[in-house]
Amino acid sequence: MADNEPRRSGVSIELKPHAYDPVTMPELFEGVLPRRIVAFVIDLIIVAIPILLAAVLILVFAVFTLGLGLILFWLLGPAAVVWALCYVSFTIGSEASATLGMRVMDLEMRTWYGAPAYGLLGAAHAVVFWLTVSTLTPLILLVALINQRRRTLHDILVGVIMINNPARAAALRRPPVGG
């Protein structure tokens, strides 16, 4: 290589187009927003049950230790955060690219360019979701109502898209006109 040629680092920085077009593939976006809310409630219940069980166990332990076990309640908050992040990251990082609630509602998370979601992306999505909800509650849903892909604010910030899974999308596909 000559001295006046630019060096190549082996890193490709190419902008990828959006993989899912709501005009040509409307079946991927049909009914996603309301089912996404139901999926969130299902996931919230799944995450809350072990936390509530742990709180009851700590309370029972506190009774047997004459109140000394109440000290363990300070662990409950951090443990809840770790449990929630692990739940989201392992389920989003699975082959289905969806939490259990999303699977029940036939949804999956993809990157905006179409790749399956992965665990770290799922955890980042959860963290950004809770940060935006705690500061901009109505805005995250308003954003979803004004864009064609029905992406919420935290979806846009993290770079993901929520779509119907292939089985549901195939069931929603309309037969061609005249066919």
Secondary structure, 3 states (H helix, E strand, C coil): CCCCCCCCCCCCCCCCCCCCCCCCCHHHCCCHHHHHHHHHHHHHHHHHHHHHHHHHHHHHHHHHCCCHHHHHHHHHHHHHHHHHHHHHHHHHCCCCCCCHHHHHCCEEEEECCCCECCHHHHHHHHHHHHHHHHHHHHHHHHHHHHCCCCCCHHHHHHCEEEEECHHHHHHHCCCCCCC
